[in-house]
Amino acid sequence: AQKITQTQPGMFVQEKEAVTLDCTYDTSDPSYGLFWYKQPSSGEMIFLIYQGSYDQQNATEGRYSLNFQKARKSANLVISASQLGDSAMYFCAMREGPSGTYKYIFGTGTRLKVLA
Amino acid sequence: GAVVSQHPSRVICKSGTSVKIECRSLDFQATTMFWYRQFPKQSLMLMATSNEGSKATYEQGVEKDKFLINHASLTLSTLTVTSAHPEDSSFYICSAREPHRQETQYFGPGTRLLVL
């Protein structure tokens, strides 16, 4: 069974508009972490934002915010004021497992294209 | 953030040869490093978890004798693809985790392997 689900294989957004990339997860661990990474065509994985399962507030990092809905097991990424340089693959990931033996599971990704 | 390097960035080899990929944490000590494989237009798949001074933990379906991992120091882990075949052609990415920052991992820039 998929532990991380990204249902949007591709998304378009107009420059300067906001866009939401969906991510749902499945885990029975009470302690876990959720991440979003950006992967440009060059291949490097760029860390964007992190949300811990016990964090009370939604994480924000500049133009990125994570809409964490624990009961729904969703962790959507919101990018505000999209820029052309935001065009890339975006991966949602989950860290689970006991401390010291963490594993990271990645979703299938969403390709975002920002239009001028 | 912390810096992780990989070498080489690209490698082309003949079928049957072995290829070694290095992953280094440049400004921190990494007790744990991860090796991922990414096929074109697909997600990252964890191959193995490498712990300094001990044997690597391989994910189900990953051949230990095919993908040799050595984590000899706190700043270096190596992945050797032995007797490479064309189906081993892929993008290999390592990541490293700081001992006192369990919530995240830092990725290397990746290595593109092409086996002819």
Interface residues (C-beta under 8 A of the other chain):
Chain A: G33 F35 Y37 S42 G43 E44 M45 I46 F47 Y50 G52 F91 R95 S99 G100 T101 Y102 K103 Y104 I105 F106 G107 T108 G109
Chain B: G1 T32 F34 Q42 S43 L44 M45 L46 T49 F91 I93 S95 R97 Q102 E103 T104 Q105 Y106 F107 P109 G110 R112
